Amino acid sequence: MAFYLKNPRNIINNLKSKVGLWSLMKQSHSTCCYSSCLNTIHLHRFLPLTTLPQFTNPESISHKKGHFPHFQRFQSTTTEKQIDSVPNDEHNQVLDFPGGKVVFSPEMRFLSESPSVYSQCYRVLDDAGQLISHSNFVPVSEEVAVKMYSNMVTLQTLDTIFYEAQRQGRISFYVTSIGEEAINIASAAALTSDDIVFPQYREPGVLLWRGFTLQEFANQCFGNKADYGKGRQMPIHYGSNKLNYFTVSSTIATQIPHAVGAAYSLKMDKKDACAVTYFGDGGTSEGDFHAAMNFAAVTESPVIFICRNNGWAISTPTSDQFRSDGIAVRGQAYGVRSIRVDGNDALAMYSAVRSARQMAVNEHRPILIEAVTYRVGHHSTSDDSTKYRPADEIEWWRMARDPVTRFRKWIEINGWWGSEAESQLRSSIRSQIAERAEKPPVNDLFTDVYDNIPSNLREQEKLLKETINRHPKDYPADVPI
Amino acid sequence: MGLRNIIGRRLGLGLVRRRKPFSTATCDGDGNGNAKSINLYSAINQALHIALETDNRAFVFGEDVSFGGVFRCTTGLADRFGKARVFNTPLCEQGIVGFGIGLAAMGNRAIAEIQFADYIYPAFDQIVNEAAKFRYRSGNQFNCGGLTIRAPYGAVGHGGHYHSQSPEAFFCHVPGIKVVIPRSPRQAKGLLLSCIRDPNPVVFFEPKWLYRLAVEEVPEHDYMLPLSEAEVIRQGSDITLVGWGAQLSVMEQACNEAEKDGISCELIDLKTLLPWDKETVEASVRKTGRVLISHEAPVTGGFGAEISASIVERCFLRLEAPVARVCGLDTPFPLVFEPFYMPTKNKILDAIKATVNY
């Protein structure tokens, strides 16, 4: 222990590479028993460190945390015990402030603004769809894997159909999820239908997985009579209470604290379910993200925060969005366990979300998952992203890093898929959707503002109908009066 | 209920030196059963106890609610119902309301406390863009009707900019929520229980000045008072006065003085500002031909403007005089200048006379 405390500068100066440091740490492992070495290591966590790396060495710590082969129950109490067992002697004085336990140090050290090691990104399939050796993942059955792949393809098809519909003027607006199919489908597959979803707006794949039909998507986009939302919102603002998918609202990150409240409710009801909320890299800058993370930790709510870090918030790259090493690192700041995952690796996503769910539900804790990916499409049909990023960059991600192709390769390697199955799938996705349906009646303008229609709205409805009678040409013909 | 005999003294402002027994129209929630003389915070505390006892999916949360709250409204709740149902939140109003919306969306009664109405603004986005639109935007698939947000509002004698605000007008402009303001302990208990049980998200402003100073007989049982029903608390024939919350006691003093000059004032407590009871106010103005609105919030864009515009639309030919508004000045709420800022009894009295003599 004294080795670390006395001459940190010499250690740093002598380090040639982080491998060197790790081997030093490994040495210390072998010379002392595991728990007391962890004491040492944890001691460093409390000393302000300028240049010693943060603890991301999988060998030393994370194997207890992130990478479990098949449901090794995470020993969440281990960390706390370590802190408590830091010896309290003249070198390691631990003191209790109301604001927390501290360990004093006469050396003034600032915590670095960035880790010297990037937070690891969990992936199990390489770009060729091959399983990486020594990887840990949650096994997926053939049936589930094939369903995942089919849904990813269907999501791509859905996006194509509706994107074109918008370009042809048949719907006013659309948002694609191109490049993020694995995040959508794999996370949905890892959840149960009882888990409550609070989406941002780039997660229709979750609805798709749960059984929302192409026609149901179309009804909302066309705002027709069969739209569950009664034609009130712009396209892609889906919602389905029967599928436990809360209605999308355009405001960024507002759904995140809702998920925490919902998770708290699930905990109180002792349900075998969690809340899940999705948001992008941009959404993490909103105060609601911060509020929700903090509340989730304090209330010990079973909620999974899934951040789709796709590199862009409309035209704003992540370098203009934050200066932290991504999102997962922020978890610790709130006391929330977190992981960074390759969002284009469907198997890794599935594993991470599955494991997160188990921890959330069984241990009543929030989990933050940062899924790194790339937004291949434009932000929306109102955006042309070639204005702020190179077209060849987009193409490269679309082709070389396509999550759908990558997963397909893996299921083909397993013998679960082939070209015949592929052509069958593509032809079976029916693109016939009824759009020329009637719109909801104008009465639906006034209902659901409150549970009952108040007198001021009754009055306004009456006046409006009189106006419509006088000036029918001012009003769209497809909205029944 | 005579508001003058409810209020003891208004510290630092015009004092009510004599307590005259005074009878007004009786309010609902009367009747059988025990009633005890308690103050406003105790009445609210009773309502919360009843809310939690009658619905095991009711929760109370906010900053400092666990030990009883900075105004003691949540005393005893954590001990009685446990930390899982009554708990402190981090210091974050947007989180309090966002969390509350999620809790309510799952069918619970989420009773959120904002420590002072002056601090409600971080939650404004959640209230306006989320809570108010939750049912409508989902086509009634979802709702957060179980959400009630309580906040102390209004002048307290020494509150300055950030402990005295009356922000009701901002919320009255938001279709989808309700805004309710009680004038007294008995009203507060019944109205709060109605708000909690109403299937729409409600913002409930409690006049902090009355927390200790207003004492009234409040029935001990579980009772509710109707929302969106204004109450004529004093009958009159020459002029209609409309107000809410703590301001009503000041208006009542003005009415008493006006009476000495032979002016008969009708005083209406709006109680619910959104959706508000136009019919009751209109019926009264049809009777008197004159209306005066008074509120602490600044006059420009205050809720008095909405009432004035609606009454003029409906009663133009009946009006004998312009609609009068006696309100706070268009300034941030000042400390030393509070007595000058406030719509005091004499300002109201002057306006009553000017309106009657128009």
Interface residues (C-beta under 8 A of the other chain):
Chain A: I196 F198 D227 Y228 G229 K230 R232 Q233 H237 G239 S240 N241 F246 T247 S249 T251 T254 I256 P257 H258 A259 V260 G261 A262 A263 Y264 S265 L266 M268 A275 G287 D288 H290 A291 A292 N294 F295 V298 T299 T447 D448 V449 Y450 D451 P454 S455 N456
Chain B: R57 A84 F87 T89 P90 C92 Q94 G95 V97 G98 F99 G100 I101 G102 L103 A104 A105 M106 G107 N108 A110 P122 D125 Q126 N129 E130 K133 F134 R135 Y136 R137 S138 G139 N140 Q141 F142 N143 G145 P175 G176 K178 P199 N200 S228 P275 K278 E279
